[in-house]
Amino acid sequence: MKGRRLRDVEEAIRVYRVWHRGLLQKRLRVLGTMSSEKWNRFYRKNRKELVLALWTLLTLHRQERETAISQLAWPLYRTRKQSFRNALQEEMRSIGVPGIANPTNSKLLGELYRISRWDARSIVRTFNKDLEREIREALGSVRHPWDRSELSRLIRDQVMKRDEWKAPQIGLHTALHSWGSAVNEFYKRSLVLAARFNFVPVESAVCDECIVLASQNPHTYRAVLAKPTPRHLQCIHRWRAEYVSLERPWLGG
């Protein structure tokens, strides 16, 4: 994966990490603002009740969860929209279609935002589940459960270790899904008259379905419609036109 697609993945990773670290910092800050009396009431209870108390405290209430979703959905949407435009422009360039890609179709943009918000909700849900697990592990590791600074450090360190692999996974999904959607929309809306497509890159095919698709190159446009990319989570493959004739190239409007 090279060039613009790689830069789009890197931008999606950056967007997620800014949100992730900001939310983690906000939630852990609560530990430092609790009064000693309130903390000691938590501490005097058994470990299960302490976990539940911390979990309620750090994950906040429903309204704030919705705020966290919105705060992530908008930058994801902007990143997805930019990736979509880049993919559309790259596809036009690769087959010799002149013009500047400009995705302005309201239904299309609404769908991009809907997907971004769905992704954001899924990410927040997973973040909360992982945070609960890290709280349980930290309470089992900390020498003194009433030492808030040590507890906060353990939770932060464990969640940031998760970020090392989770951020690239989310960034890759966001960018590649946008690229696949853009190529699919371009050919559907451009009214293909005749075409041949290859499933690329061939040498990177490792899952069973991708190996089969790569081995069957070239494909008809009917096959492309039936099997849009990405084919699975973290799939880096795409359809590349070997030959195509369009009735009316679509620029995004």
N, C-alpha and C positions, 0 to 999 in steps of 0.2 A: 504494500500500500504506500503510495508516494504522493508528493505534492499537496494539492489543495485538500484532498481527503484527509491526509495526515494532520494538516493544520486545523481542520475542523474538529478532528478527534481531540487534539490538544486543547482547543478552546472549550470544548464540552467538559473536559476533565477539569480545567481551571474554574469554570462556572460552578461545577458541583463542589469542588474543594472549598471555594470561598463560602458557599452556603453551609456546607457541612461543618467547617471549623467555627463559623460564626454561631451556629445553633448550639454546638457543643459547649462553646465558651459561655453562652448565655445561660445554658442549663446548669453548668457546673458552678457558675457564679452564685447560684442560689445557696449552695453549701456555705459560702463565706458570709452570707447575709443573715443566716439564722442566728437567733440568740442562743447563748449557751444553755439557757434553761430549756428552750424548745428542743435543742439537739440532745440534751441529756434525757429528756423524756423519751425520745426515740431510742436512745442507747440502752435505757433501762429495760426496755421490752425485749422479748426474745428475738432471735435472728430473723425469723420469718416475718414478724411484724415490722422489723426494721427495714427489710427489703421492700415490703409493700409501701411503707411510709416514704422511703427514698424514691421509689418508682413513681408514686403519685406526685411527689414534689418535683422531680426532675423532668417528667414528661409533660407537666402542666395540664391545663384543662382543654376541652374540645375546641374552644374558640382559638386558643393559641396554636393548637395543632393545625387548624385551618389556615392560620396566618403563616405558619411554616411552609405549608403546601403552596400557598400563593407566592411566597417569597422565592421559592424554587421554580415554580411553574413558569413565571415570566422570563427569567434568564434562559431557561431551557427552551422556551418558545422562540426567543430571539436567536439563539444558537441554531435551533432546528430550521428556522426560516432562512438563515444565512447559508447553512449547509445545503438546503434545498435549492437556493438560487445558484450556488456554486456548481452543484451537480447538473442543473439544467443548462448552465452556460457551457460547462465542459462537454456535455453530450451534444449540444448544438455545434460546438467547435469541432468535435471529433468526426461529425458526418458532413461538415461543410455548410451548415445553416447559418446565414448571416443574422446580425441583430444582437440585442442585449437582453438577456433573460431578466424578467421583472415579475415575480410571482405576486399578483395583486388580486387574484380571484378571491372574493370574500368567503365562499364556501370552502375553498382550499385552505385559506388562512385559519378559518374557524376549526377545521379538522386538525390542522397542525397544533393549534392551541389545546384542543380537546385531548390529543395524544400527549402533549407536554404536561397537562394537568393530571392525566391518568398516571403518567410516569412519576410525577412528583408525589402523588398520593402513595404510590407503591413504595417509593424510596423512603418517605417519612415513616410509613408503617414498618418497613424493614429496619430503619434506624432505631425506632422505638424498641423493637424486639431485641435488637443487638445491644442496645443500651441497658435494657433490663438484665440481660445475661452478664454484661460486664459488671453491673452493680453487684450481682450475686457472687461473681468470681472475686471482685475486689474485696467484698466483705469477708470472703474466706481466706484472703491473702494478707490483709492488713494486720499489723501487729496489735494495734489498739483501735478498735472500731470507732472510738470517740475522737481519734486524730483526724480531723476533717481535711487538713492539708495533704496528708498521706493518702487518704481515701480518694480525694479529688485527683491527685497525681496518677494513681493507679488506674482510675477509670479513664482519664484522658489518654494515658499511654496506650491502654488496650484498644480504645476506640480509634486512635490514630494509626495503630498498626493495621487495623481493618481497612482504613482509608487507603493504604498502600496498594491494595489489590482491587478494592471496590471502586475507587475513582476511575481508573482506566477501564474497568468493565462498563460502567455507566457511560463514560465518554465515548467508547467505541460503539455501544448500542445506539446512542443518540445520533451520532454522525452517520453511521452506516445505514440506519433505518431511514434517515432523511435522504441520503443519496439514492437508496433503492426506490423510495416513494417518488422522488423526482423523475427518475428514468421511466418508471412505470407510467406516471401521469403524462409525461411528454409524449410517449408513443401512443397512448390511448387517445389523447386529445388531438394529436397531429394527423390522425386517420391514415394508418399505414396501408399502402397499396401492395407492397411486396417487400420482403426482408429476409435476411439470414442473420442469426445471432450466435455468438460463442459465449460459453459460460467460463469466465476467467476470474483470477489466474488459475490455470490448469494445475500447475505444480503445487499449489497450496491446498488442493482438495484432500481432506482427510476423513470426513464423515462419509458414510455410505451413500447418502443421496447426492452429495456434491461430487463424489468420485464418479458416480454414474452419469450425472449431467455433463461433467467435463469430458467424459469419454465419448459422449454422443454428439459432440460438436460437429457441424453447425446445427442450429435449431431453427424451427419455423417461428413466426411471430405468435402463432397459437400456443406453442409451448411456453413462450415468455409470459403470455397472459396467464397461463395456468399455474406457473411457478414463479411468482414475483420474488425478488430478493429484498432483504436477506432471508435465506431459507431457514435459519435457526438462530438462536442467540449467539452473538459474537461471530456470525458468519461474515467473512470479508469478501465474498464473491459477488460478482455483478454480471449483468448481461451487456455485452459489447457488440454493437452492430458491425457485421462484416460487410453487409450491403443493405441499403434501405431506400425505399421510394415513398415519399410522403405527399399526401394531397394538400395539406395546409399546416405547416410547422406551427406549433404552439409555443408562445414565448412567456406564458405565465398569467395572462389576463383572463 
